[in-house]
Amino acid sequence: MGDREYQVLYFGPQHPGAPGNIAFKLWLDGDRVVKAEVIPGFLHRGFEKMMENRTWEMNVTMSYRFCVEDPDHLEIAYALAVEDIYRAEIPENAKWLRMIQAEMGRVASHLFWSHFIGGSVGLRTPAYWAVAAREEILKWFARISGHRIYHNLSVPGGIRYALPENFKEETLRVVNFVEEKARDVEDALLRNSIFKARLRGLGKLSGEEALSLGVTGPVLRASGVKYDLRVNAPYLNYDKVRFEVPVGSAGDAYERSVVRFKEIQQSLSIIRQSVEELRPGEPLRVKLGLSAPAGEGVARVESARGEYMIHIISQGGRRPYRVRLKSMSMPLLTTVVDYLISKEEVTIADFPVILASLDPCPPDLDR
Amino acid sequence: MVLPTLIKSVKYLVSKPYTRIVPRKSQPFKTESIRGAHVLDMLKCVGCSMCQQVCPAACIDMVVVEGEYPQNPKKRFPRIDHSKCTFCGLCVEYCPVGALTMTTATGYELFTTSKDSTFKEPLKLKEALGKVTVTKDLFTSAYAQGVITKESSSRG
């Protein structure tokens, strides 16, 4: 760091501005952050190794536990990868229900994110409305899957639970409720002049920069690159529904917020279309054998934070030989934060805002 | 201007609060299929230890209980550690005779200050702490008929 003396500040893991259980070592020159070093390890549990010691059906409960905000995509990705090994074809009904589950998870994650971004700039009031809307989604999950956060709903072979009777009405009611609340939060946050003044021009990433830093998801799309796995490499039935991929241009923190709020509306539209395709009474699951054939399974899903990939190697038998998880938050917390601090003047007050606008999930980096 | 935020805030100012006071005024949110504390039907359990083998948290072990259980010659029944259990419901799903079910008792209702009592002995598991919600039927009804795989051969 040269001969100059900098003030060293430890930021996190219990700081309210930190995005979760992760810490940063910051070098400060006045109130400007000149260097940030990420300190991981607070949540390291060794998921990949643990999954090697558990059977295919037990690993479902392991597969989603490293991202509280968005566990559904992780769970669906694991199920898709195991089905790839088994070469199993799941019922259409299960595919539609998985899409509803995934999109509900995305909406819940983005609503929770608006709580963080609101909190980081001091606009806590609209943020609480978003949490109320998320609560309604969690209740919906509790009704159809039995739990609020970790649902354990998509398992290799399809959907585990039978559908409740009034599933369609209940889902549409939740979608309407969330849509109204999300619009209110969007108006209150995005049209607020303080919010605009704090976020515009902050944490700017151009499309090429974002691509070279390895960014995916809403952060990449806010930089003007139209890349969404649901369109570019469709899985489940995403090629059978109509939706738009919101793309920004400026690539700053404000644009990321706009893209995320637009994504909420698109996700709700996907849920509406998928609910119509569900056939109550038809099977949701196929039986897979206890021992898998030898082979490899890969699944890529567009999670709320970006592209998530899981690669499983099976040598036959009841347990995977190797599980590899590609984290979606890894570039956000390492390369992107480093790059933004080296490129622009980031003050200590703006640092939590940049972190919140990237919406990383630290446990997903640690695992 | 911060006017849009203020206008929206007025709308929420006159609306009812969304939060619920738990447990003083309302119960924790429960549904008809929520996964909570287990119930063991000791007249059905055959002591096969499938629940023990399938538990991802390894919170089930098999203990011997004296008594007349003709279907269970070794008299081995599951004992569940509720402090470890993640309530994933795999034990209920994989029980071959449907002896385990789950109830609405969750969260603070299972909290305890004594470490010994987190072990739920088979005789304690007999009594349902709440309404029975999750049974094996819930999982089996999601299945299609037969085994479906496109190609039976492995990819190699």
Interface residues (C-beta under 8 A of the other chain):
Chain A: R54 T55 E57 M58 N59 V60 T61 M62 I85 Y86 R87 A88 E89 P91 L123 T125 P126 W129 A132 E135 K139 A142 R143 I144 S145 G146 H147 R148 Y150 N152 G158 I159 R160 Y161 A162 P164 D184 D187 A188 L189 R191 N192 S193 I194 P283 L284 R285 V286 K287 L288 G289 P293 A294 G295 E296 G316
Chain B: M1 V2 P4 T5 K8 S9 K11 Y12 Y18 F29 T31 E32 S33 I34 R35 V54 C55 P56 A57 T86 F87 C88 G89 L90 E93 Y94 T133 V134 L138 F139 S141 A142 Y143 A144 Q145 G146 V147 I148 T149 K150 E151 S153 S154 R155 G156
